[in-house]
Amino acid sequence: MEDLLNDLLELEHAGWRSLCDRTGGDFYGNVMTGDGRMVLADGTVMSRRDVIESLEDAPPWSSYTIEDPVATRLSDDVTALLYTGTGHRDAGEDFTGIMTSVYVRHDTVWKLAHYQQTASP
């Protein structure tokens, strides 16, 4: 289970790095399933296409942290990753939330099927 956690954490770190270097549209366009969804802390529900388009002009994060990650295997090919994530921007407020990413394995590749943010109290 530790290898699985590390594999999925590497995907999460790659996603956050892409949000820092403004390549998020490309990254999430490749890692999300065709019918994948993201649910943001404000209740916005986004399709894969919506995510790609919204990240084209999104302000970058300057840094981020991932804390207390836990992987829950739902089946051999489906795993949920839960963690507290904080994004920092040079201009603006930090955002801290509880993040849940549900990954499905297609052959040997993990794809993001669902992502949800819940604002941290």
ABEGO torsion letter per residue (X at the ends): XAAAAAAAAAAAAAAAAAAAAGAAAAAAAAABBAABBBBBAAGBBBBAAAAAAAAAABBBBABBBBBGBBBBBABAABBBBBBBBBBBBABEBBBBBBBBBBBBBBEABBBBABBBBBBBX
